[in-house]
Amino acid sequence: MMSTEVKLERRELGNTGLNVSCVGFGASPLGNAFGVVSEEEAIASVREALNLGINYFDTSPYYGGTLSEKVLGNALKVIGVPRNEFILSTKCGRYVEGFDFSAERVTRSIDESLARLKLDYVDILHCHDIEFGSLDQIVNETIPALQKLKEAGKIRFVGITGLPLGIFNYVLDRVPPGSVDVILSYCHYSINDSTLEHLLPYLKSKGVGIINASPLSMGLLTENGPPEWHPASPGLKSACQAAAAHCKEKGKNISKLALQYSLSNKEISSVLVGMNSARQVKENVAAALELTSVGKDEGAIGEIQTILEPVKNETWPSGRIYPTFFVFACLYHSIPVPWGPNDSLMVWGQITEMQYFWVTTVVVLAVGGAQILAPYLI
C-alpha cells in the first residue's frame, strides 16, 4: 500500500544541482543571538531537523563570534550524519571585528570555518552583507578569490548576501556568467515586504539559486514583537504589532502565517528560519507540511495585508553611510536619504558606486536649493 505521508518539499537551487529543503535551518540562534542555547538543545534541534527532512543548514563566523559554526559543527559530528545527506553554507567578509572582503581574508576565512565546522568543504560560501563593503571590490577581488577556493575543492558554490536588492544586480551584471551561483536575500519576501518578487525574473535569467531569509522580518511578524535594536521605523513596528494582535484575537498565529506566505512562492528554493530548539523545528516543519497538504489561509493573510498596507514594502537603511553633510542635507529638506546602492538608480546596475554618490548628492542639493529659493521666485 502506497504511503500518503506528506514529506517536506525539496527544491532545485538554481543551476547548482543541489536540492534543498524548502525550510532551511538558520543557525544564528546557535550562536546565542537570542539567548543562551545549551549544547544538548543545539544537538537536539539539529537532530530533529534532520529527522523531519531539513537538509539545508546556514551559519556564519559572524554569528556569536564564531560560536554558531562551532556549535553546528559539533552537533553534526555528534549525530554522525553522512556528509552527502546535508547541505551547508557559511559566510565570509563579515566578522565581529568588522568587514573585510579582501582576497587574503576570505581565503583564510574558509580554512578557519572548515576547522570550526569539522568539515573538508562547504557546499556554499556566501559573501556576507556585501553592501557594507565596496561592491567593486566584491566584483574584482572577492568573487575571483572564491572561484579559486572552488577550484581547490574547499567550496562547491559561491553566493552573495545583503539587504538592499540593488546589490544583486550590480554584482551579477559585472561578474562573468556562472561566477555567482546563489543569492541570499532577507526581509524582502514576507507579508509586509515582498519586493524580492520583482527581482525573481532577473535572478532566474542569471541562473542563480534564490534563498530567502527572515520570513518573520527579524521578529516584526511575531506576537512578542522585534528586539529593541530592530532598525524598522516606529510606524512599521506599530503596524506589525497591530497585525499580530489581530491574528491573536482571531485565534491565528502570525508567525505561522508569515512562514507559509514566504514558502508559497516556489521560485524561492529555501526559506531560512532561525531555530534553537526541537520544538521550534517541529513547529516550522508542521507549518510547511500544512501548506503542502491544505494550502495557506488566504483570508487571514489578506486581513494582515490590509492592516499592513500603509507600510507595505517599507524597509530600512543597510550599508555604507554617506558623509554626514549629505545625510543632514536630506533630512533638513525632508528628502528620503538614498542609503547606499539600494533599489533606486542602482537597481539597473548601470552606474558605479562613486557615480551613484555624486548623482544622488547633486539631486538632493538641487531639490533642496529649489525649496530654499522657491519663495523668492514666486
Solvent accessible surface area in square Angstrom, and as a share of the most:
residue,aa,sasa,rsa
1,M,241,1.08
2,M,174,0.78
3,S,85,0.55
4,T,127,0.74
5,E,130,0.58
6,V,59,0.34
7,K,152,0.64
8,L,18,0.09
9,E,47,0.21
10,R,126,0.46
11,R,19,0.07
12,E,131,0.59
13,L,0,0.00
14,G,30,0.29
15,N,127,0.65
16,T,15,0.09
17,G,68,0.65
18,L,10,0.05
19,N,75,0.38
20,V,0,0.00
21,S,0,0.00
22,C,5,0.03
23,V,0,0.00
24,G,0,0.00
25,F,0,0.00
26,G,9,0.09
27,A,0,0.00
28,S,25,0.16
29,P,4,0.03
30,L,1,0.01
31,G,5,0.05
32,N,55,0.28
33,A,58,0.45
34,F,127,0.53
35,G,41,0.39
36,V,131,0.75
37,V,18,0.10
38,S,44,0.29
39,E,100,0.45
40,E,125,0.56
41,E,84,0.38
42,A,1,0.00
43,I,22,0.11
44,A,42,0.32
45,S,0,0.00
46,V,0,0.00
47,R,103,0.37
48,E,34,0.15
49,A,0,0.00
50,L,36,0.18
51,N,106,0.54
52,L,64,0.32
53,G,20,0.19
54,I,1,0.01
55,N,7,0.04
56,Y,0,0.00
57,F,0,0.00
58,D,6,0.03
59,T,0,0.00
60,S,0,0.00
61,P,3,0.02
62,Y,74,0.28
63,Y,45,0.17
64,G,40,0.39
65,G,33,0.32
66,T,32,0.19
67,L,62,0.31
68,S,0,0.00
69,E,0,0.00
70,K,101,0.43
71,V,28,0.16
72,L,0,0.00
73,G,1,0.01
74,N,36,0.18
75,A,0,0.00
76,L,8,0.04
77,K,131,0.56
78,V,82,0.47
79,I,42,0.21
80,G,55,0.52
81,V,25,0.15
82,P,70,0.44
83,R,53,0.19
84,N,135,0.69
85,E,98,0.44
86,F,8,0.04
87,I,15,0.08
88,L,0,0.00
89,S,0,0.00
90,T,0,0.00
91,K,4,0.02
92,C,0,0.00
93,G,0,0.00
94,R,49,0.18
95,Y,12,0.05
96,V,101,0.58
97,E,139,0.62
98,G,29,0.28
99,F,72,0.30
100,D,57,0.29
101,F,5,0.02
102,S,27,0.18
103,A,34,0.26
104,E,109,0.49
105,R,25,0.09
106,V,0,0.00
107,T,55,0.32
108,R,107,0.39
109,S,0,0.00
110,I,0,0.00
111,D,65,0.34
112,E,52,0.23
113,S,0,0.00
114,L,18,0.09
115,A,77,0.60
116,R,44,0.16
117,L,1,0.01
118,K,105,0.45
119,L,30,0.15
120,D,128,0.66
121,Y,58,0.22
122,V,0,0.00
123,D,2,0.01
124,I,0,0.00
125,L,1,0.00
126,H,0,0.00
127,C,0,0.00
128,H,11,0.05
129,D,8,0.04
130,I,0,0.00
131,E,1,0.01
132,F,65,0.27
133,G,9,0.09
134,S,34,0.22
135,L,0,0.00
136,D,49,0.25
137,Q,55,0.24
138,I,0,0.00
139,V,15,0.09
140,N,110,0.57
141,E,62,0.28
142,T,0,0.00
143,I,3,0.01
144,P,56,0.35
145,A,8,0.06
146,L,0,0.00
147,Q,44,0.19
148,K,142,0.60
149,L,8,0.04
150,K,57,0.24
151,E,147,0.66
152,A,69,0.53
153,G,46,0.45
154,K,60,0.25
155,I,2,0.01
156,R,101,0.37
157,F,28,0.12
158,V,0,0.00
159,G,0,0.00
160,I,0,0.00
161,T,2,0.01
162,G,0,0.00
163,L,3,0.01
164,P,3,0.02
165,L,8,0.04
166,G,0,0.00
167,I,0,0.00
168,F,0,0.00
169,N,10,0.05
170,Y,0,0.00
171,V,0,0.00
172,L,12,0.06
173,D,59,0.30
174,R,77,0.28
175,V,15,0.08
176,P,91,0.57
177,P,138,0.87
178,G,54,0.52
179,S,10,0.06
180,V,6,0.03
181,D,20,0.11
182,V,0,0.00
183,I,0,0.00
184,L,8,0.04
185,S,0,0.00
186,Y,40,0.15
187,C,4,0.02
188,H,3,0.01
189,Y,13,0.05
190,S,0,0.00
191,I,0,0.00
192,N,2,0.01
193,D,2,0.01
194,S,12,0.08
195,T,30,0.17
196,L,0,0.00
197,E,81,0.37
198,H,145,0.65
199,L,14,0.07
200,L,3,0.02
201,P,91,0.57
202,Y,50,0.19
203,L,0,0.00
204,K,104,0.44
205,S,90,0.58
206,K,82,0.35
207,G,20,0.19
208,V,5,0.03
209,G,1,0.01
210,I,2,0.01
211,I,0,0.00
212,N,0,0.00
213,A,14,0.11
214,S,30,0.20
215,P,3,0.02
216,L,38,0.19
217,S,0,0.00
218,M,52,0.23
219,G,14,0.13
220,L,2,0.01
221,L,0,0.00
222,T,27,0.16
223,E,85,0.38
224,N,154,0.79
225,G,28,0.27
226,P,38,0.24
227,P,41,0.26
228,E,177,0.79
229,W,157,0.55
230,H,6,0.03
231,P,60,0.38
232,A,8,0.06
233,S,41,0.27
234,P,112,0.71
235,G,42,0.40
236,L,0,0.00
237,K,55,0.23
238,S,67,0.43
239,A,17,0.13
240,C,1,0.01
241,Q,134,0.59
242,A,50,0.39
243,A,0,0.00
244,A,6,0.04
245,A,60,0.46
246,H,46,0.21
247,C,3,0.02
248,K,133,0.56
249,E,149,0.67
250,K,116,0.49
251,G,70,0.67
252,K,82,0.35
253,N,72,0.37
254,I,0,0.00
255,S,28,0.18
256,K,77,0.33
257,L,4,0.02
258,A,0,0.00
259,L,5,0.03
260,Q,2,0.01
261,Y,24,0.09
262,S,0,0.00
263,L,1,0.00
264,S,38,0.25
265,N,25,0.13
266,K,137,0.58
267,E,81,0.36
268,I,0,0.00
269,S,6,0.04
270,S,0,0.00
271,V,0,0.00
272,L,8,0.04
273,V,12,0.07
274,G,39,0.37
275,M,0,0.00
276,N,30,0.15
277,S,25,0.16
278,A,28,0.22
279,R,144,0.52
280,Q,50,0.22
281,V,0,0.00
282,K,108,0.46
283,E,92,0.41
284,N,23,0.12
285,V,4,0.02
286,A,57,0.44
287,A,4,0.03
288,A,3,0.03
289,L,48,0.24
290,E,64,0.29
291,L,28,0.14
292,T,80,0.46
293,S,71,0.46
294,V,121,0.70
295,G,29,0.28
296,K,56,0.24
297,D,49,0.25
298,E,115,0.51
299,G,49,0.47
300,A,10,0.08
301,I,4,0.02
302,G,29,0.28
303,E,75,0.33
304,I,0,0.00
305,Q,62,0.28
306,T,100,0.58
307,I,53,0.27
308,L,1,0.00
309,E,111,0.50
310,P,117,0.73
311,V,18,0.10
312,K,64,0.27
313,N,55,0.28
314,E,59,0.27
315,T,50,0.29
316,W,18,0.06
317,P,58,0.36
318,S,13,0.08
319,G,6,0.06
320,R,117,0.43
321,I,100,0.51
322,Y,33,0.12
323,P,63,0.40
324,T,89,0.51
325,F,114,0.48
326,F,1,0.01
327,V,20,0.11
328,F,127,0.53
329,A,19,0.15
330,C,0,0.00
331,L,103,0.51
332,Y,174,0.66
333,H,29,0.13
334,S,102,0.66
335,I,32,0.16
336,P,117,0.73
337,V,17,0.10
338,P,30,0.19
339,W,64,0.22
340,G,2,0.02
341,P,10,0.06
342,N,25,0.13
343,D,56,0.29
344,S,58,0.38
345,L,74,0.37
346,M,0,0.00
347,V,35,0.20
348,W,167,0.59
349,G,5,0.05
350,Q,136,0.61
351,I,38,0.19
352,T,52,0.30
353,E,28,0.13
354,M,123,0.55
355,Q,94,0.42
356,Y,1,0.00
357,F,24,0.10
358,W,143,0.50
359,V,60,0.34
360,T,10,0.06
361,T,5,0.03
362,V,92,0.53
363,V,79,0.46
364,V,4,0.02
365,L,97,0.48
366,A,61,0.47
367,V,64,0.37
368,G,1,0.01
369,G,27,0.26
370,A,58,0.45
371,Q,93,0.41
372,I,96,0.49
373,L,97,0.48
374,A,40,0.31
375,P,91,0.57
376,Y,175,0.67
377,L,142,0.70
378,I,184,0.93
